[in-house]
């Protein structure tokens, strides 16, 4: 007999729960060279510059097929040239993934590693740059979903710019221009609440143009992709048309909600409420409050627990929510994301489900 499909909301760091209206626009098919469709791409690019608080003179946007990691790989392999050296700042799995990308592309690089529950120090970055003048580029994750920590990008960016280096971030809402960030990478299925399928890169125009001819990959050539897109909104190779439509709709809905400020507040409120309610159940967070980001939270298992993640996951999923396994190696943890179409009532409902699960297991 067929197993009934359970409808559930995602409490993960993306893909996330989207609105009905975002899902609905994907019912249309578009051809990739059609002018109406190309205009949608151009509108997305323009609006992303607005969200990043930067001007078209100084910055430009490139959309790249694939997940956020494809975007990161595109930037690292397109802008770090043969003569250049990259410093990777890592305090989680996504920082480590950048070292993996660098290994595959045979980039010259150094790594500054920090424990997963600590934020990297700007002072240490400054020392590394002074000690190794060969370094030309610095790359760091902003919201490290391994743990849920939010790294202090302002102070790191400051020392990197003071040293005259190129700054690369993978992250969430950021004053790109003010902080002097040269490349910011994110993906369609994060806080703008679209669906997976492409990543977007907000690029310092001058730095992007300088990267011409450096790319080590054809598909991920950032400059080439930009050159084609800049002409009339055409992607070089087949674009994820349905994802593009969903993203355009999601951007409209972000504005209707009150922009980044309003959405960010909702995420923070969700997050703080979740932490408080879990604390009442005796569940502690892995990251201290001052560095806890609003996207996802890592929790320690309760003391003396005798259940597996799988048991807990199934119990919660049957009641309407999907949570995330832990990724932190040195501790027994699980993670709960609260971005997407998630509201106060969801958090309260979820914590009620946890309570009944823990009671049952005791």
Secondary structure, 3 states (H helix, E strand, C coil): CCCCCCCCEECCCCCCCCCHHHHHHCCCCCCCCCHHHHHHHHHHHHHHHHHCCCCCCCEEEEEEECCHHHHHHHHHHHHCCCCCCEEEEECCHHHHHHHHHHHHCCCCEEEEECCCCCCCCHHHHHHHHHHCCCCCEEEEECEECCCCEECCHHHHHHHHHHCCCEEEEECCCCCHHHHCCCEEEEECCCCCCCCCCEEEEEEEHHHHHHCCCCCCCCCCCHHHHHHHHHHHCCCCCCCCHHHHHHHHHHHHHHHHHCHHHHHHHHHHHHHHHHHHHHHHCCCCECCCHHHECCCEEEEECCCCCCCCHHHHHHHHHHCCEECEECCCCCCCEEEEECCCCCCHHHHHHHHHHHHHHHHHHC
